[in-house]
Amino acid sequence: FVGPFFNGESFSLVDAALAPALQRAQWMEEIESFQLFEGLDAIAEWKDRLLSRPSVKDSTVPEVQAIFVEFLKGRGSPSRNDPPSWLGTRAN
């Protein structure tokens, strides 16, 4: 990386497109340590800078992490009767 964001100093479409995936990867790490970013220091630092950006934080509803965890637990499906995912069985 040349700058704080994917294309350097400016927040770009790449950053905006990957922010949701990186956000969910971060939440998955909080549930179960997959060490997704181990040895990928530049990527981990980019993820942290990206997720701390106010526009990224404000791009979702405040309870989006709780909604994501409920989805993993099987309670976020339209029928609400799906079994939890493997990761959902580990979520509090």
mmCIF file as gemmi writes it, N, C-alpha and C atoms, coordinates in Angstrom:
data_model
loop_
_atom_site.group_PDB
_atom_site.id
_atom_site.type_symbol
_atom_site.label_atom_id
_atom_site.label_alt_id
_atom_site.label_comp_id
_atom_site.label_asym_id
_atom_site.label_entity_id
_atom_site.label_seq_id
_atom_site.pdbx_PDB_ins_code
_atom_site.Cartn_x
_atom_site.Cartn_y
_atom_site.Cartn_z
_atom_site.occupancy
_atom_site.B_iso_or_equiv
_atom_site.pdbx_formal_charge
_atom_site.auth_seq_id
_atom_site.auth_asym_id
_atom_site.pdbx_PDB_model_num
ATOM 1 N N . PHE Axp A 1 ? 0.844 -1.183 0 1 0 ? 1 A 1
ATOM 2 C CA . PHE Axp A 1 ? 0 0 0 1 0 ? 1 A 1
ATOM 3 C C . PHE Axp A 1 ? 0.881 1.235 0 1 0 ? 1 A 1
ATOM 4 N N . VAL Axp A 2 ? 0.454 2.205 -0.768 1 0 ? 2 A 1
ATOM 5 C CA . VAL Axp A 2 ? 1.2 3.447 -0.86 1 0 ? 2 A 1
ATOM 6 C C . VAL Axp A 2 ? 0.7 4.436 0.182 1 0 ? 2 A 1
ATOM 7 N N . GLY Axp A 3 ? -0.568 4.36 0.509 1 0 ? 3 A 1
ATOM 8 C CA . GLY Axp A 3 ? -1.145 5.307 1.45 1 0 ? 3 A 1
ATOM 9 C C . GLY Axp A 3 ? -2.094 4.614 2.399 1 0 ? 3 A 1
ATOM 10 N N . PRO Axp A 4 ? -2.882 5.379 3.072 1 0 ? 4 A 1
ATOM 11 C CA . PRO Axp A 4 ? -3.776 4.771 4.056 1 0 ? 4 A 1
ATOM 12 C C . PRO Axp A 4 ? -4.907 3.955 3.437 1 0 ? 4 A 1
ATOM 13 N N . PHE Axp A 5 ? -5.188 4.168 2.17 1 0 ? 5 A 1
ATOM 14 C CA . PHE Axp A 5 ? -6.271 3.445 1.515 1 0 ? 5 A 1
ATOM 15 C C . PHE Axp A 5 ? -5.729 2.647 0.337 1 0 ? 5 A 1
ATOM 16 N N . PHE Axp A 6 ? -6.554 1.869 -0.292 1 0 ? 6 A 1
ATOM 17 C CA . PHE Axp A 6 ? -6.117 0.947 -1.333 1 0 ? 6 A 1
ATOM 18 C C . PHE Axp A 6 ? -5.347 1.643 -2.453 1 0 ? 6 A 1
ATOM 19 N N . ASN Axp A 7 ? -5.862 2.781 -2.9 1 0 ? 7 A 1
ATOM 20 C CA . ASN Axp A 7 ? -5.208 3.506 -3.997 1 0 ? 7 A 1
ATOM 21 C C . ASN Axp A 7 ? -4.371 4.68 -3.534 1 0 ? 7 A 1
ATOM 22 N N . GLY Axp A 8 ? -3.985 4.697 -2.293 1 0 ? 8 A 1
ATOM 23 C CA . GLY Axp A 8 ? -3.145 5.78 -1.797 1 0 ? 8 A 1
ATOM 24 C C . GLY Axp A 8 ? -3.855 6.647 -0.785 1 0 ? 8 A 1
ATOM 25 N N . GLU Axp A 9 ? -3.757 7.946 -0.976 1 0 ? 9 A 1
ATOM 26 C CA . GLU Axp A 9 ? -4.294 8.906 -0.017 1 0 ? 9 A 1
ATOM 27 C C . GLU Axp A 9 ? -5.816 9.031 -0.055 1 0 ? 9 A 1
ATOM 28 N N . SER Axp A 10 ? -6.416 8.699 -1.184 1 0 ? 10 A 1
ATOM 29 C CA . SER Axp A 10 ? -7.855 8.918 -1.356 1 0 ? 10 A 1
ATOM 30 C C . SER Axp A 10 ? -8.657 7.645 -1.155 1 0 ? 10 A 1
ATOM 31 N N . PHE Axp A 11 ? -9.741 7.766 -0.433 1 0 ? 11 A 1
ATOM 32 C CA . PHE Axp A 11 ? -10.717 6.686 -0.278 1 0 ? 11 A 1
ATOM 33 C C . PHE Axp A 11 ? -11.303 6.411 -1.655 1 0 ? 11 A 1
ATOM 34 N N . SER Axp A 12 ? -11.334 5.143 -2.065 1 0 ? 12 A 1
ATOM 35 C CA . SER Axp A 12 ? -11.767 4.816 -3.424 1 0 ? 12 A 1
ATOM 36 C C . SER Axp A 12 ? -12.905 3.805 -3.43 1 0 ? 12 A 1
ATOM 37 N N . LEU Axp A 13 ? -13.375 3.5 -4.622 1 0 ? 13 A 1
ATOM 38 C CA . LEU Axp A 13 ? -14.431 2.509 -4.792 1 0 ? 13 A 1
ATOM 39 C C . LEU Axp A 13 ? -13.99 1.137 -4.285 1 0 ? 13 A 1
ATOM 40 N N . VAL Axp A 14 ? -12.716 0.812 -4.428 1 0 ? 14 A 1
ATOM 41 C CA . VAL Axp A 14 ? -12.199 -0.463 -3.912 1 0 ? 14 A 1
ATOM 42 C C . VAL Axp A 14 ? -12.379 -0.517 -2.401 1 0 ? 14 A 1
ATOM 43 N N . ASP Axp A 15 ? -12.04 0.56 -1.716 1 0 ? 15 A 1
ATOM 44 C CA . ASP Axp A 15 ? -12.213 0.615 -0.263 1 0 ? 15 A 1
ATOM 45 C C . ASP Axp A 15 ? -13.683 0.453 0.116 1 0 ? 15 A 1
ATOM 46 N N . ALA Axp A 16 ? -14.547 1.178 -0.585 1 0 ? 16 A 1
ATOM 47 C CA . ALA Axp A 16 ? -15.987 1.119 -0.286 1 0 ? 16 A 1
ATOM 48 C C . ALA Axp A 16 ? -16.549 -0.27 -0.547 1 0 ? 16 A 1
ATOM 49 N N . ALA Axp A 17 ? -16.083 -0.913 -1.615 1 0 ? 17 A 1
ATOM 50 C CA . ALA Axp A 17 ? -16.6 -2.235 -1.965 1 0 ? 17 A 1
ATOM 51 C C . ALA Axp A 17 ? -16.136 -3.313 -1.002 1 0 ? 17 A 1
ATOM 52 N N . LEU Axp A 18 ? -14.93 -3.188 -0.491 1 0 ? 18 A 1
ATOM 53 C CA . LEU Axp A 18 ? -14.392 -4.229 0.392 1 0 ? 18 A 1
ATOM 54 C C . LEU Axp A 18 ? -14.669 -3.997 1.864 1 0 ? 18 A 1
ATOM 55 N N . ALA Axp A 19 ? -15.09 -2.806 2.231 1 0 ? 19 A 1
ATOM 56 C CA . ALA Axp A 19 ? -15.358 -2.509 3.639 1 0 ? 19 A 1
ATOM 57 C C . ALA Axp A 19 ? -16.353 -3.483 4.274 1 0 ? 19 A 1
ATOM 58 N N . PRO Axp A 20 ? -17.488 -3.805 3.644 1 0 ? 20 A 1
ATOM 59 C CA . PRO Axp A 20 ? -18.419 -4.749 4.287 1 0 ? 20 A 1
ATOM 60 C C . PRO Axp A 20 ? -17.804 -6.133 4.535 1 0 ? 20 A 1
ATOM 61 N N . ALA Axp A 21 ? -17.036 -6.637 3.587 1 0 ? 21 A 1
ATOM 62 C CA . ALA Axp A 21 ? -16.406 -7.946 3.77 1 0 ? 21 A 1
ATOM 63 C C . ALA Axp A 21 ? -15.365 -7.908 4.888 1 0 ? 21 A 1
ATOM 64 N N . LEU Axp A 22 ? -14.583 -6.84 4.936 1 0 ? 22 A 1
ATOM 65 C CA . LEU Axp A 22 ? -13.582 -6.705 5.991 1 0 ? 22 A 1
ATOM 66 C C . LEU Axp A 22 ? -14.248 -6.511 7.347 1 0 ? 22 A 1
ATOM 67 N N . GLN Axp A 23 ? -15.368 -5.803 7.363 1 0 ? 23 A 1
ATOM 68 C CA . GLN Axp A 23 ? -16.115 -5.599 8.598 1 0 ? 23 A 1
ATOM 69 C C . GLN Axp A 23 ? -16.599 -6.949 9.148 1 0 ? 23 A 1
ATOM 70 N N . ARG Axp A 24 ? -17.169 -7.762 8.294 1 0 ? 24 A 1
ATOM 71 C CA . ARG Axp A 24 ? -17.67 -9.064 8.733 1 0 ? 24 A 1
ATOM 72 C C . ARG Axp A 24 ? -16.527 -10.004 9.11 1 0 ? 24 A 1
ATOM 73 N N . ALA Axp A 25 ? -15.412 -9.919 8.401 1 0 ? 25 A 1
ATOM 74 C CA . ALA Axp A 25 ? -14.241 -10.714 8.773 1 0 ? 25 A 1
ATOM 75 C C . ALA Axp A 25 ? -13.764 -10.342 10.167 1 0 ? 25 A 1
ATOM 76 N N . GLN Axp A 26 ? -13.803 -9.047 10.484 1 0 ? 26 A 1
ATOM 77 C CA . GLN Axp A 26 ? -13.419 -8.588 11.818 1 0 ? 26 A 1
ATOM 78 C C . GLN Axp A 26 ? -14.362 -9.155 12.876 1 0 ? 26 A 1
ATOM 79 N N . TRP Axp A 27 ? -15.655 -9.137 12.609 1 0 ? 27 A 1
ATOM 80 C CA . TRP Axp A 27 ? -16.628 -9.679 13.565 1 0 ? 27 A 1
ATOM 81 C C . TRP Axp A 27 ? -16.447 -11.178 13.74 1 0 ? 27 A 1
ATOM 82 N N . MET Axp A 28 ? -16.15 -11.885 12.648 1 0 ? 28 A 1
ATOM 83 C CA . MET Axp A 28 ? -15.914 -13.325 12.741 1 0 ? 28 A 1
ATOM 84 C C . MET Axp A 28 ? -14.682 -13.606 13.6 1 0 ? 28 A 1
ATOM 85 N N . GLU Axp A 29 ? -13.669 -12.767 13.473 1 0 ? 29 A 1
ATOM 86 C CA . GLU Axp A 29 ? -12.465 -12.897 14.305 1 0 ? 29 A 1
ATOM 87 C C . GLU Axp A 29 ? -12.803 -12.714 15.782 1 0 ? 29 A 1
ATOM 88 N N . GLU Axp A 30 ? -13.77 -11.865 16.079 1 0 ? 30 A 1
ATOM 89 C CA . GLU Axp A 30 ? -14.168 -11.636 17.467 1 0 ? 30 A 1
ATOM 90 C C . GLU Axp A 30 ? -14.883 -12.853 18.049 1 0 ? 30 A 1
ATOM 91 N N . ILE Axp A 31 ? -15.518 -13.639 17.202 1 0 ? 31 A 1
ATOM 92 C CA . ILE Axp A 31 ? -16.216 -14.848 17.653 1 0 ? 31 A 1
ATOM 93 C C . ILE Axp A 31 ? -15.246 -16.018 17.774 1 0 ? 31 A 1
ATOM 94 N N . GLU Axp A 32 ? -14.448 -16.218 16.764 1 0 ? 32 A 1
ATOM 95 C CA . GLU Axp A 32 ? -13.516 -17.357 16.693 1 0 ? 32 A 1
ATOM 96 C C . GLU Axp A 32 ? -12.252 -16.869 16.002 1 0 ? 32 A 1
ATOM 97 N N . SER Axp A 33 ? -11.13 -17.044 16.645 1 0 ? 33 A 1
ATOM 98 C CA . SER Axp A 33 ? -9.881 -16.554 16.066 1 0 ? 33 A 1
ATOM 99 C C . SER Axp A 33 ? -9.445 -17.435 14.898 1 0 ? 33 A 1
ATOM 100 N N . PHE Axp A 34 ? -9.626 -16.917 13.695 1 0 ? 34 A 1
ATOM 101 C CA . PHE Axp A 34 ? -9.2 -17.617 12.495 1 0 ? 34 A 1
ATOM 102 C C . PHE Axp A 34 ? -7.819 -17.153 12.052 1 0 ? 34 A 1
ATOM 103 N N . GLN Axp A 35 ? -7.337 -16.095 12.666 1 0 ? 35 A 1
ATOM 104 C CA . GLN Axp A 35 ? -6.049 -15.506 12.312 1 0 ? 35 A 1
ATOM 105 C C . GLN Axp A 35 ? -5.997 -15.175 10.823 1 0 ? 35 A 1
ATOM 106 N N . LEU Axp A 36 ? -7.104 -14.616 10.333 1 0 ? 36 A 1
ATOM 107 C CA . LEU Axp A 36 ? -7.215 -14.283 8.919 1 0 ? 36 A 1
ATOM 108 C C . LEU Axp A 36 ? -6.142 -13.313 8.445 1 0 ? 36 A 1
ATOM 109 N N . PHE Axp A 37 ? -5.724 -12.432 9.329 1 0 ? 37 A 1
ATOM 110 C CA . PHE Axp A 37 ? -4.791 -11.384 8.932 1 0 ? 37 A 1
ATOM 111 C C . PHE Axp A 37 ? -3.384 -11.607 9.473 1 0 ? 37 A 1
ATOM 112 N N . GLU Axp A 38 ? -3.14 -12.791 10.015 1 0 ? 38 A 1
ATOM 113 C CA . GLU Axp A 38 ? -1.815 -13.108 10.545 1 0 ? 38 A 1
ATOM 114 C C . GLU Axp A 38 ? -0.785 -13.094 9.418 1 0 ? 38 A 1
ATOM 115 N N . GLY Axp A 39 ? 0.28 -12.359 9.629 1 0 ? 39 A 1
ATOM 116 C CA . GLY Axp A 39 ? 1.325 -12.252 8.624 1 0 ? 39 A 1
ATOM 117 C C . GLY Axp A 39 ? 0.994 -11.304 7.486 1 0 ? 39 A 1
ATOM 118 N N . LEU Axp A 40 ? -0.173 -10.699 7.539 1 0 ? 40 A 1
ATOM 119 C CA . LEU Axp A 40 ? -0.606 -9.754 6.502 1 0 ? 40 A 1
ATOM 120 C C . LEU Axp A 40 ? -0.722 -8.364 7.129 1 0 ? 40 A 1
ATOM 121 N N . ASP Axp A 41 ? 0.37 -7.886 7.647 1 0 ? 41 A 1
ATOM 122 C CA . ASP Axp A 41 ? 0.362 -6.643 8.421 1 0 ? 41 A 1
ATOM 123 C C . ASP Axp A 41 ? -0.204 -5.464 7.642 1 0 ? 41 A 1
ATOM 124 N N . ALA Axp A 42 ? 0.174 -5.319 6.394 1 0 ? 42 A 1
ATOM 125 C CA . ALA Axp A 42 ? -0.314 -4.184 5.598 1 0 ? 42 A 1
ATOM 126 C C . ALA Axp A 42 ? -1.826 -4.277 5.395 1 0 ? 42 A 1
ATOM 127 N N . ILE Axp A 43 ? -2.326 -5.48 5.156 1 0 ? 43 A 1
ATOM 128 C CA . ILE Axp A 43 ? -3.769 -5.671 4.974 1 0 ? 43 A 1
ATOM 129 C C . ILE Axp A 43 ? -4.503 -5.399 6.284 1 0 ? 43 A 1
ATOM 130 N N . ALA Axp A 44 ? -3.969 -5.903 7.39 1 0 ? 44 A 1
ATOM 131 C CA . ALA Axp A 44 ? -4.592 -5.691 8.699 1 0 ? 44 A 1
ATOM 132 C C . ALA Axp A 44 ? -4.64 -4.206 9.053 1 0 ? 44 A 1
ATOM 133 N N . GLU Axp A 45 ? -3.561 -3.491 8.766 1 0 ? 45 A 1
ATOM 134 C CA . GLU Axp A 45 ? -3.533 -2.056 9.045 1 0 ? 45 A 1
ATOM 135 C C . GLU Axp A 45 ? -4.518 -1.313 8.156 1 0 ? 45 A 1
ATOM 136 N N . TRP Axp A 46 ? -4.599 -1.693 6.891 1 0 ? 46 A 1
ATOM 137 C CA . TRP Axp A 46 ? -5.574 -1.082 5.97 1 0 ? 46 A 1
ATOM 138 C C . TRP Axp A 46 ? -6.987 -1.336 6.476 1 0 ? 46 A 1
ATOM 139 N N . LYS Axp A 47 ? -7.272 -2.582 6.879 1 0 ? 47 A 1
ATOM 140 C CA . LYS Axp A 47 ? -8.593 -2.927 7.411 1 0 ? 47 A 1
ATOM 141 C C . LYS Axp A 47 ? -8.932 -2.04 8.607 1 0 ? 47 A 1
ATOM 142 N N . ASP Axp A 48 ? -8.002 -1.908 9.527 1 0 ? 48 A 1
ATOM 143 C CA . ASP Axp A 48 ? -8.248 -1.101 10.723 1 0 ? 48 A 1
ATOM 144 C C . ASP Axp A 48 ? -8.496 0.364 10.38 1 0 ? 48 A 1
ATOM 145 N N . ARG Axp A 49 ? -7.702 0.909 9.452 1 0 ? 49 A 1
ATOM 146 C CA . ARG Axp A 49 ? -7.912 2.308 9.04 1 0 ? 49 A 1
ATOM 147 C C . ARG Axp A 49 ? -9.268 2.457 8.352 1 0 ? 49 A 1
ATOM 148 N N . LEU Axp A 50 ? -9.579 1.52 7.497 1 0 ? 50 A 1
ATOM 149 C CA . LEU Axp A 50 ? -10.837 1.572 6.752 1 0 ? 50 A 1
ATOM 150 C C . LEU Axp A 50 ? -12.035 1.49 7.7 1 0 ? 50 A 1
ATOM 151 N N . LEU Axp A 51 ? -11.998 0.543 8.64 1 0 ? 51 A 1
ATOM 152 C CA . LEU Axp A 51 ? -13.139 0.353 9.532 1 0 ? 51 A 1
ATOM 153 C C . LEU Axp A 51 ? -13.27 1.456 10.578 1 0 ? 51 A 1
ATOM 154 N N . SER Axp A 52 ? -12.211 2.217 10.78 1 0 ? 52 A 1
ATOM 155 C CA . SER Axp A 52 ? -12.313 3.336 11.729 1 0 ? 52 A 1
ATOM 156 C C . SER Axp A 52 ? -12.777 4.624 11.043 1 0 ? 52 A 1
ATOM 157 N N . ARG Axp A 53 ? -12.882 4.603 9.746 1 0 ? 53 A 1
ATOM 158 C CA . ARG Axp A 53 ? -13.318 5.774 8.979 1 0 ? 53 A 1
ATOM 159 C C . ARG Axp A 53 ? -14.793 6.078 9.298 1 0 ? 53 A 1
ATOM 160 N N . PRO Axp A 54 ? -15.138 7.319 9.658 1 0 ? 54 A 1
ATOM 161 C CA . PRO Axp A 54 ? -16.529 7.655 9.993 1 0 ? 54 A 1
ATOM 162 C C . PRO Axp A 54 ? -17.542 7.293 8.901 1 0 ? 54 A 1
ATOM 163 N N . SER Axp A 55 ? -17.187 7.487 7.644 1 0 ? 55 A 1
ATOM 164 C CA . SER Axp A 55 ? -18.143 7.178 6.579 1 0 ? 55 A 1
ATOM 165 C C . SER Axp A 55 ? -18.436 5.679 6.51 1 0 ? 55 A 1
ATOM 166 N N . VAL Axp A 56 ? -17.454 4.856 6.828 1 0 ? 56 A 1
ATOM 167 C CA . VAL Axp A 56 ? -17.684 3.411 6.849 1 0 ? 56 A 1
ATOM 168 C C . VAL Axp A 56 ? -18.538 3.051 8.068 1 0 ? 56 A 1
ATOM 169 N N . LYS Axp A 57 ? -18.203 3.606 9.217 1 0 ? 57 A 1
ATOM 170 C CA . LYS Axp A 57 ? -18.996 3.338 10.429 1 0 ? 57 A 1
ATOM 171 C C . LYS Axp A 57 ? -20.448 3.763 10.242 1 0 ? 57 A 1
ATOM 172 N N . ASP Axp A 58 ? -20.653 4.893 9.59 1 0 ? 58 A 1
ATOM 173 C CA . ASP Axp A 58 ? -22.005 5.44 9.419 1 0 ? 58 A 1
ATOM 174 C C . ASP Axp A 58 ? -22.764 4.826 8.249 1 0 ? 58 A 1
ATOM 175 N N . SER Axp A 59 ? -22.139 3.89 7.546 1 0 ? 59 A 1
ATOM 176 C CA . SER Axp A 59 ? -22.785 3.315 6.356 1 0 ? 59 A 1
ATOM 177 C C . SER Axp A 59 ? -23.77 2.2 6.694 1 0 ? 59 A 1
ATOM 178 N N . THR Axp A 60 ? -23.841 1.826 7.95 1 0 ? 60 A 1
ATOM 179 C CA . THR Axp A 60 ? -24.765 0.771 8.369 1 0 ? 60 A 1
ATOM 180 C C . THR Axp A 60 ? -25.58 1.239 9.568 1 0 ? 60 A 1
ATOM 181 N N . VAL Axp A 61 ? -26.605 0.483 9.881 1 0 ? 61 A 1
ATOM 182 C CA . VAL Axp A 61 ? -27.372 0.78 11.086 1 0 ? 61 A 1
ATOM 183 C C . VAL Axp A 61 ? -26.508 0.427 12.302 1 0 ? 61 A 1
ATOM 184 N N . PRO Axp A 62 ? -26.709 1.095 13.426 1 0 ? 62 A 1
ATOM 185 C CA . PRO Axp A 62 ? -25.854 0.851 14.59 1 0 ? 62 A 1
ATOM 186 C C . PRO Axp A 62 ? -25.835 -0.612 15.058 1 0 ? 62 A 1
ATOM 187 N N . GLU Axp A 63 ? -26.925 -1.321 14.86 1 0 ? 63 A 1
ATOM 188 C CA . GLU Axp A 63 ? -27.016 -2.689 15.376 1 0 ? 63 A 1
ATOM 189 C C . GLU Axp A 63 ? -26.625 -3.75 14.342 1 0 ? 63 A 1
ATOM 190 N N . VAL Axp A 64 ? -25.903 -3.369 13.298 1 0 ? 64 A 1
ATOM 191 C CA . VAL Axp A 64 ? -25.578 -4.306 12.217 1 0 ? 64 A 1
ATOM 192 C C . VAL Axp A 64 ? -24.757 -5.504 12.713 1 0 ? 64 A 1
ATOM 193 N N . GLN Axp A 65 ? -23.86 -5.312 13.655 1 0 ? 65 A 1
ATOM 194 C CA . GLN Axp A 65 ? -23.081 -6.451 14.145 1 0 ? 65 A 1
ATOM 195 C C . GLN Axp A 65 ? -23.986 -7.445 14.865 1 0 ? 65 A 1
ATOM 196 N N . ALA Axp A 66 ? -24.906 -6.973 15.662 1 0 ? 66 A 1
ATOM 197 C CA . ALA Axp A 66 ? -25.845 -7.867 16.35 1 0 ? 66 A 1
ATOM 198 C C . ALA Axp A 66 ? -26.725 -8.605 15.338 1 0 ? 66 A 1
ATOM 199 N N . ILE Axp A 67 ? -27.143 -7.913 14.297 1 0 ? 67 A 1
ATOM 200 C CA . ILE Axp A 67 ? -27.952 -8.551 13.244 1 0 ? 67 A 1
ATOM 201 C C . ILE Axp A 67 ? -27.139 -9.647 12.556 1 0 ? 67 A 1
ATOM 202 N N . PHE Axp A 68 ? -25.881 -9.381 12.279 1 0 ? 68 A 1
ATOM 203 C CA . PHE Axp A 68 ? -25.006 -10.362 11.642 1 0 ? 68 A 1
ATOM 204 C C . PHE Axp A 68 ? -24.848 -11.601 12.524 1 0 ? 68 A 1
ATOM 205 N N . VAL Axp A 69 ? -24.638 -11.396 13.81 1 0 ? 69 A 1
ATOM 206 C CA . VAL Axp A 69 ? -24.484 -12.528 14.74 1 0 ? 69 A 1
ATOM 207 C C . VAL Axp A 69 ? -25.776 -13.335 14.809 1 0 ? 69 A 1
ATOM 208 N N . GLU Axp A 70 ? -26.908 -12.667 14.84 1 0 ? 70 A 1
ATOM 209 C CA . GLU Axp A 70 ? -28.189 -13.385 14.844 1 0 ? 70 A 1
ATOM 210 C C . GLU Axp A 70 ? -28.36 -14.198 13.565 1 0 ? 70 A 1
ATOM 211 N N . PHE Axp A 71 ? -27.921 -13.659 12.446 1 0 ? 71 A 1
ATOM 212 C CA . PHE Axp A 71 ? -27.963 -14.397 11.19 1 0 ? 71 A 1
ATOM 213 C C . PHE Axp A 71 ? -27.119 -15.664 11.293 1 0 ? 71 A 1
ATOM 214 N N . LEU Axp A 72 ? -25.914 -15.537 11.845 1 0 ? 72 A 1
ATOM 215 C CA . LEU Axp A 72 ? -25.051 -16.706 12.013 1 0 ? 72 A 1
ATOM 216 C C . LEU Axp A 72 ? -25.691 -17.758 12.911 1 0 ? 72 A 1
ATOM 217 N N . LYS Axp A 73 ? -26.438 -17.296 13.893 1 0 ? 73 A 1
ATOM 218 C CA . LYS Axp A 73 ? -27.101 -18.219 14.822 1 0 ? 73 A 1
ATOM 219 C C . LYS Axp A 73 ? -28.324 -18.881 14.201 1 0 ? 73 A 1
ATOM 220 N N . GLY Axp A 74 ? -28.675 -18.49 12.985 1 0 ? 74 A 1
ATOM 221 C CA . GLY Axp A 74 ? -29.818 -19.078 12.305 1 0 ? 74 A 1
ATOM 222 C C . GLY Axp A 74 ? -31.094 -18.317 12.518 1 0 ? 74 A 1
ATOM 223 N N . ARG Axp A 75 ? -31.02 -17.231 13.272 1 0 ? 75 A 1
ATOM 224 C CA . ARG Axp A 75 ? -32.231 -16.461 13.569 1 0 ? 75 A 1
ATOM 225 C C . ARG Axp A 75 ? -32.397 -15.253 12.666 1 0 ? 75 A 1
ATOM 226 N N . GLY Axp A 76 ? -31.511 -15.116 11.695 1 0 ? 76 A 1
ATOM 227 C CA . GLY Axp A 76 ? -31.605 -13.987 10.791 1 0 ? 76 A 1
ATOM 228 C C . GLY Axp A 76 ? -32.167 -14.364 9.443 1 0 ? 76 A 1
ATOM 229 N N . SER Axp A 77 ? -32.517 -15.623 9.301 1 0 ? 77 A 1
ATOM 230 C CA . SER Axp A 77 ? -33.061 -16.078 8.026 1 0 ? 77 A 1
ATOM 231 C C . SER Axp A 77 ? -34.521 -15.669 7.915 1 0 ? 77 A 1
ATOM 232 N N . PRO Axp A 78 ? -35.049 -15.616 6.714 1 0 ? 78 A 1
ATOM 233 C CA . PRO Axp A 78 ? -36.459 -15.241 6.557 1 0 ? 78 A 1
ATOM 234 C C . PRO Axp A 78 ? -37.408 -16.146 7.334 1 0 ? 78 A 1
ATOM 235 N N . SER Axp A 79 ? -37.092 -17.441 7.416 1 0 ? 79 A 1
ATOM 236 C CA . SER Axp A 79 ? -37.989 -18.357 8.13 1 0 ? 79 A 1
ATOM 237 C C . SER Axp A 79 ? -37.726 -18.364 9.629 1 0 ? 79 A 1
ATOM 238 N N . ARG Axp A 80 ? -36.584 -17.875 10.041 1 0 ? 80 A 1
ATOM 239 C CA . ARG Axp A 80 ? -36.151 -17.859 11.444 1 0 ? 80 A 1
ATOM 240 C C . ARG Axp A 80 ? -36.021 -19.271 12.028 1 0 ? 80 A 1
ATOM 241 N N . ASN Axp A 81 ? -36.041 -20.283 11.168 1 0 ? 81 A 1
ATOM 242 C CA . ASN Axp A 81 ? -35.945 -21.657 11.653 1 0 ? 81 A 1
ATOM 243 C C . ASN Axp A 81 ? -34.717 -22.384 11.144 1 0 ? 81 A 1
ATOM 244 N N . ASP Axp A 82 ? -33.798 -21.689 10.531 1 0 ? 82 A 1
ATOM 245 C CA . ASP Axp A 82 ? -32.601 -22.34 10.03 1 0 ? 82 A 1
ATOM 246 C C . ASP Axp A 82 ? -31.686 -22.693 11.198 1 0 ? 82 A 1
ATOM 247 N N . PRO Axp A 83 ? -30.968 -23.8 11.094 1 0 ? 83 A 1
ATOM 248 C CA . PRO Axp A 83 ? -30.014 -24.124 12.151 1 0 ? 83 A 1
ATOM 249 C C . PRO Axp A 83 ? -28.851 -23.137 12.129 1 0 ? 83 A 1
ATOM 250 N N . PRO Axp A 84 ? -28.185 -22.952 13.245 1 0 ? 84 A 1
ATOM 251 C CA . PRO Axp A 84 ? -27.054 -22.025 13.257 1 0 ? 84 A 1
ATOM 252 C C . PRO Axp A 84 ? -25.918 -22.54 12.393 1 0 ? 84 A 1
ATOM 253 N N . SER Axp A 85 ? -25.147 -21.615 11.874 1 0 ? 85 A 1
ATOM 254 C CA . SER Axp A 85 ? -23.939 -21.985 11.15 1 0 ? 85 A 1
ATOM 255 C C . SER Axp A 85 ? -22.908 -22.478 12.168 1 0 ? 85 A 1
ATOM 256 N N . TRP Axp A 86 ? -21.833 -23.074 11.663 1 0 ? 86 A 1
ATOM 257 C CA . TRP Axp A 86 ? -20.769 -23.522 12.557 1 0 ? 86 A 1
ATOM 258 C C . TRP Axp A 86 ? -20.285 -22.369 13.419 1 0 ? 86 A 1
ATOM 259 N N . LEU Axp A 87 ? -20.076 -21.209 12.8 1 0 ? 87 A 1
ATOM 260 C CA . LEU Axp A 87 ? -19.616 -20.048 13.547 1 0 ? 87 A 1
ATOM 261 C C . LEU Axp A 87 ? -20.699 -19.552 14.491 1 0 ? 87 A 1
ATOM 262 N N . GLY Axp A 88 ? -21.952 -19.662 14.079 1 0 ? 88 A 1
ATOM 263 C CA . GLY Axp A 88 ? -23.059 -19.234 14.924 1 0 ? 88 A 1
ATOM 264 C C . GLY Axp A 88 ? -23.167 -20.025 16.212 1 0 ? 88 A 1
ATOM 265 N N . THR Axp A 89 ? -22.707 -21.261 16.213 1 0 ? 89 A 1
ATOM 266 C CA . THR Axp A 89 ? -22.736 -22.056 17.446 1 0 ? 89 A 1
ATOM 267 C C . THR Axp A 89 ? -21.715 -21.566 18.454 1 0 ? 89 A 1
ATOM 268 N N . ARG Axp A 90 ? -20.772 -20.772 18.013 1 0 ? 90 A 1
ATOM 269 C CA . ARG Axp A 90 ? -19.734 -20.234 18.901 1 0 ? 90 A 1
ATOM 270 C C . ARG Axp A 90 ? -20 -18.81 19.347 1 0 ? 90 A 1
ATOM 271 N N . ALA Axp A 91 ? -20.997 -18.19 18.759 1 0 ? 91 A 1
ATOM 272 C CA . ALA Axp A 91 ? -21.309 -16.793 19.096 1 0 ? 91 A 1
ATOM 273 C C . ALA Axp A 91 ? -22.091 -16.717 20.4 1 0 ? 91 A 1
ATOM 274 N N . ASN Axp A 92 ? -21.806 -15.675 21.15 1 0 ? 92 A 1
ATOM 275 C CA . ASN Axp A 92 ? -22.548 -15.446 22.408 1 0 ? 92 A 1
ATOM 276 C C . ASN Axp A 92 ? -23.895 -14.853 22.147 1 0 ? 92 A 1
